[in-house]
Amino acid sequence: MEKFRSFDEIKKSLENKETDCRAIVNHYLKNIETKAHLNAFVEVYGPSALQQAATIDEKLEKGTAGKLAGMVLGIKDVLCQEGKIANASSKILEGFESQFTATAVQRLIDEDAIIIGRLNCDEFGMGSSNENSVHGKVLNGIDETRVPGGSSGGSAVAVQANLCTVSLGTDTGGSVRQPAAFNGVIGIKPTYSRVSRFGLIAYASSFDTIGVFSNNVKDNALVLEIMAGPDDYDSTSSRKPVPAYSDLLHFDKPAKVAYLRETVQGEALQPEIKQRTLNVLEKLKNEGHVVEEVNFPLLEFVLPTYYILTTAEASSNLSRFDGVKYGYRSPNAHNLESMYKLSRSEGFGEEVKRRIMLGTFVLSASYYDAYFTKAQKVRRLIKEFTEDLLTKFDYIVLPTTPSTAFKFGEHSNDPVAMYLEDLFTVQASVSGVPAISIPNGKDGKGLPIGLQIMANSFKEAELYAFANYLTRSGLNE
């Protein structure tokens, strides 16, 4: 069986009786086995996926199958599924079996998507390289000496390497968009609150969003429209109606596009990425769209604001993992206090401990106002600036990352250099607006480059239409 390039091809093959769901699952299981060294999956649900497939084949015969019949899905190891292990790629959640299924995952299962396994990631979603997992690092399928990006590296590699049709990741500060760029696939971070966070193991609750990886815009849009919408289990989920994104991909009007001067003139930007970004902007001008350079004077404050607030929220969220109720408990403990200290010291990885300590510091009585309160005020300014810009322009276009995929270990001993990998993705996260990364050619080493597009809150339909226009017209090549 050849690689399916889209879910439409899968549906067509099913309709023409050229294949069935069991054969599709077996195709992906064979690929997963062949490419096991990439370490994208931490657990493969072979028997249950085949059982699901058999049930869906029966539904197809009866004409009662859901919208996603035949779609094979991988889910990041921070999303819960009832009866399955979910440990956020951390030792601290060793052996934890979920008692319920995340709302986003359940909605896809209800439409007959087949879950084939859980995907490797940076521990608790904290990282930009997928080197911080208790399950070991994920290899980039394009160049195995390089990182796949993080934290959803396994999810990006699974789609790029044809191990599943579509995958789910989570994006707190760029954890879908950055690995999408490094692997040459499409990845979206929807508007904060567009998708329920129920069943997502939290990192930073006011930033975390569930996103989608795919090989094309239509598949991405279809999965998001099914996942999105209000949820009684998540009081922060939006009650705004969800458009049928996959039916609204036609784009035929002049757009007003802004690009941020600071993002294309930064010293940290790889020259080839700069040139590719400017090429797209020039092509858009030639197509009759309005393209204007704008200043973003708050850019230097976005990254510090993001890391102050997310580490503070992580410090609070991760306090529940204490060795008492579930997960890892140190065998070396001799009393209650040592059980807490040793379980957390031994159970958490170095990056997670670093962020917990930073977060605890900024929340401490002496520094709360100086750091946390001030960061909240700056977040409001960044959000207002971004939203104001998006009332004047339809889209903001910028590079997804300052560089293409870097080599393993390149930033391991320099946390600041690693954090700078998020420089262009955190604006959308701090502001809560949707953003998508699409492929934008390759650099001289054959490594994929990503182009990022932002739109205003709940404008995913317009974002998808514009991304689809860019990819189908070849303006991003």
N, C-alpha and C positions, 0 to 999 in steps of 0.2 A: 504494500500500500504506500503510495507516494504521500509526501507531506501535504496536508490540507493547509491552504493559505488563508482560508477564512471559514467562519461558521456557515456562511451561505453555501460553500462547496460541500460541507458535511451534510447539510439539509438536502441538497440536491441529490447527493449520492444515496441518502436514505430513501428519498422519495422514489428514485429510479431503481430501488432494490439492488443497487450495486454493492452495498455493504450493510452492516447492521451495527448496533451500538456495542455489542460484544467484540466485534472485529476492530472497531475504533479503539476501544479500551485496550485490547491486546496489542494494537499498534503502538500506543503510547507506553504501555508497560515494557515492551521490547526496547523502545528508545531509552526509557529510564534505566533499564538494565545495562544497555550498551554504554550509556554516558554516566554511569554511577560515580565515576571518579570526579565528576564536576561537583558532587556533594550538594546538589540543589535540594534534594528531598531528604528529610530526616526520618520520614516514615512513609511507606507506600501502602495504600489500602487496596492491594490487588484483589483479594477475594470479595470484599464488600463492593468494590467498584464494578466487578464483573456481575455480581448479584444485582446491583442497581441497574446495570446495562440490560440484563435479561428482563427485568421488570418493565423497563422503558420500551424494549422491543415489543413486548406484548401490548403495551399501550399504543404504540405506533400502528400495530396491526388493527387495533380497535378504533383508531382515530381519536384517542383521548389524551395523547401526549401533550406535555407542556411546551412553552415557547423555546426552551433550551434543550430539548431532547437531542442527544448526540454531542452536546458540548461537554468536554472533559476539563475539569477545573482543579487547580492546585491552590491551597490556601496557606497563607503565612502562619508560622508557628506562634502567633499571638492571638489567633482567632479560635474560639472554642467550638467544638462539635461534640455533641452528647456521646458518651461512651468511648471517646478517643482521648489519647494523651495530648495535653497542650502544656508546654513548659517554657514558652517564650525564649527558647534556646539558652536556658539558664539552669545551672545545677540546683538553684534554690527551689525550683518547681519540679524536681526529679520525681517522676512517677505520678504526677498529678493527672487524674482522669476527670474530664469535664462532666458535670452533671446536667448541662444544658447546651443548646446550640446558639451561636451568635445569630441575631436577627437577620443580618445581611446574608449570612451563609444559608440560613433556613429558607429565605425567600428564593434563593437560587435553586436549592434542592426541591422546593415546591413546584418549580417550573421544569423539573427533571434534568437539571445539570448533574453531572456525575463527578463526585469528589474523589480524586485519585490519590491524594496524600497531602501531608503537611510539609511546608517548605522552610528551609534553613533561613536564618536571619541573624543580624546582630542582636545580642542579648537585650531583651526588653525593648528592642527597636532603637537602641542607642549606639549609633555608629554610622560611618559613611563608606565602609569598605567591606563589610561582612567578615571581618577578621576577629570579631568579638563574640563568637558563638561557642557554646560548650560542645557543639557537634562538629567543630572544626570549620575552617574557612571554605567558602564557595569559590570555585574557579570560574573565571570569565570564559565562556565557550568560544569566544573569538580569538583570544590570546590568553592561554592558561597561566601565563606568568603574571597576569594583571588582575586587579580586583574587579568584582562585578558591580561595585557600588553597594551602598547600604542605606537603610538597614534591610530593605527588602531584596537583597541580592539573589537569594534563591528563587524568588518569584519572577524576577526579570530573566534569569538564566533559563528557567523552566520554559518560558515562552520562546525565547531566542533559540534555544536548542531543540525545540519541537518535542517537549516532554509533556505538554498539555496544550489545550486550545487557548485558554485564557487563564490568568491567575489573579489572585487577590493579594494585595500588599497593604501596608498602612503607611501613611505619610504624616509625620509630625513637623518636620522642617525641610522635607525634600526626599524622604525615604522611598517614594515611588518614582518621582521625576528623575532623580540623579541616577539610580540604577537603570532606568529606562534609557537614559541618554548613553550610558556606558555600554549598553547592550544592543543599541539600535532598534529598540521597540517603542511602542506608544504607552505612556503612563499618565494617568490623571489623578490629581488631588481635587476632589469636588469641594464645593462650598462647605465650610464647617457647619455641621448640623444637618446636612443634606442626607447623610446616611447614618442610621442608628449605630451607636457605639456599644450597645448591649452585647456582651459576649466577647468584647475586645479587651485583652489584658492591658491595662492602662499604663502609659508612660507619662504623658502630660495631658490631662483631661480637657483643657481648653484649646488644645492644638490638634490632638489625635483625629485623623480621618481615615476611613477605609477607602482605598483606591483600587484601580484596575490596570492590569498589564494586558496588552494584546498586540497582534501583528497589524491590525488595521483599525480605523476609527469606528466603523460600524459595529464591530464586535464589542468594542469598549463601551460604546453608547448603549447597546442593548443590555449589557450586564448592569450598568449603572442605573438604568431606568427601572430595572426589576428590583435592585437592592434598595433604592432610595425611597424616601417617604417617612411619614410619622410612625412612631413606635411608642406604645404605652409603657414599655420597659425603659425608655430613655427620655427623660423629661427635657433634655436639651435638643432633641431631634425636631426639625422644622415641620410645621403642619402645612407648608405651602404645597400646592399640587405639583405632581411630577409630570413634566411633559414626556411624550414618547420620543425621546432623543433620537433613536435609530431611524425614525421616520422624518426627521427634520434636518437632514444633512445637506440639503440643497442650499447653495450659497450663490447669489447672483446680484449682489448690490455693492456699490462702492463702500469701502470701510475706512474709518478713521483710525489710524494706527500710530501709537506713540512708542518710541524707544528711549530708554534711559541713557543719557550721555555717559553717566558714570560707569555703566555696565559694559559699554563697548570701548571705553578708553582706559579702563583699569590696567595697571601694570601686571597684575596677576593673571590676566586673560591670555590664554594661548593664542598666538597670532592667527593660526588656521581657523580657530573658532570665531575670532573677531571677523575674519574675512568672510566666512560662511554666513554669519549673521547679517553682515552688511549687504552681502549678495542678495539675500532674501528680501531685505528692505528695499533695495534698488529695483528688484523685479516687481515688487508690489507697486512701487511708484509708476513703473512702466505700464502696469496693468490698469492704471487710472485710480488707484487708491491714494488717499491722503496719508502721507507718512511724515511725522514731525519728531524732531529731537526735543526732549524735555529734560529738565534737571530734576534730580532726586536728592536734595541736600541731606536727607536723613539716612542715606545708604550706610554710612559708617556706623550708625547706631542700631541698625536692624539686627545684626548678629549678636552683639552684646545683650540687647533686649531679649532676644529669643533664648539665649543660653541662661540668663538669669531666671527668667520665668519658667522655662521647662525644667531646669534642675530643681527649682523650688517645688514644682508640682510633682516631680519624680521622688523627691525626698519624702513628700507626704504620701503619695500613692504606694511606694514600695515599703513603707513601714509595716504593711500588713503581712509581709513575708518574713516571719520571725521564727520558724521552726516549731511552732506550737500546734497549729491546726492541720497543716498539710505540707507536703513538699519535704525538702531536705532538713534533717536535724543532725547536728554534729554528734558523732559518737564519743567525742572527747569531753563533753560537758559534764560537770560534776555538781552544778546547782543551777537555779533558774537564771541567774544573771549570766553565767558562762554559757548557758544554752543559747540565749539571745545573741550574745556577742560572737560566739564561735560559729553558730549556724549561719549568721549573716556574713561574717568574715570569710568563711570557707565556701558559702553558697553563691555569693555574688562575684562576678568577674571584676577585673581592675577598672574598666571604663565605667561600669555601673556604680562601683564604689566611689569613683572620682566624682561622678555627677550627684550622687546622694550627698557627699560631703560638701560640694559646692552649694547645693540647694539648702542644706541644713544651715550653712554659714549665712546665706543671704536672708534666711527666715529668722535668724537669731535676733533677740531683742535689741542688741546694739547696732545691728546693720539693716534691720527690716526697712526702715524709712529711707535709708541711704541707697539701698539697692532695689529691693522688691517693689516698694511703693513708687519709686522713681521710674522703674522699668514699666510698670503698669501705665503710668502717664505717657511715657514715650510710645508705648504700644498704641495708645489711643491716637496720638499724633500721626503715627505711621499708617494706621488704619484709615483715618480721615483723609490724609494726603492721597493714599492709593485710591480710595473710593471716589474722591473728588476728581482725580485724573480720569477714572473710568466712567464718569458722567460726561466728560468732554470728549473722550475717545472710546471707541468700541473695544479696542484691545491694546494691551501692552506687550511688546515683543522684546525678548532678551535671551541671551544664552542660558541654557539650563545649568551648565557647570563651567567653571573657569578653565578646566583642563579635561582632556580625555582620560580614560581609565589609566590610573597610575600603577606602578608595580607593587607587589606585596611587600610590606615592611617599609615602604618609602616614607610614610608619615607616622609609623607606629610609635616612635619615640618623641614625637612632637605633636601633642594634642591640639595646639593652636593651628598648625598647618592642616591638620585633619578637619578641624571645625571650619576653616576657611573654604573647604569644599562645598559648604552649604550657602556660600555668600549670595548666590543668585536665586536660591529657592526659598529662603526664609521669609522674604517679603510677603508672598502669598499666604504663608502659614500664619505670620503675625497678624495679617489683615483679615484672614478668614475667607479670602476670595478663591474661586476655582482657578486652577492652572493645569496646563497639559504640556507634556514634553513629546515632541515628535522628532523622528530622525532628520538630520540635516547634513547628509553627506559623511565623509570620512576624512581623517587627517592623513598626513604622509605615511604613517605607519599602518594605515588601514583600520584605525580605531574609530568607532562611530562618534559623531558629534550630535548633540541634542539642541533643538530650538524650543524655547519655552514661550507659551502664550498665556497671558492672564486676561480674564474678563471680570465683570462685576459680579457680586454675589447672586447666586441662583441663575446665572446666565450660561449654564452648561450647554444648553441647546445651541446658542450662538457660538460658543467656544468649539463645540464639536463640528459645527458647520464650517467654520473658518479653518480648523485643522484639516478637515476632510478636503476642502478646496485646495489647501496648500499641498497636501500629499498627492491628490489625484491629478492636479495640474502640473506637478513636477517642479513647482516653484521652490521646493525645499531640496532640490538636487543640484 
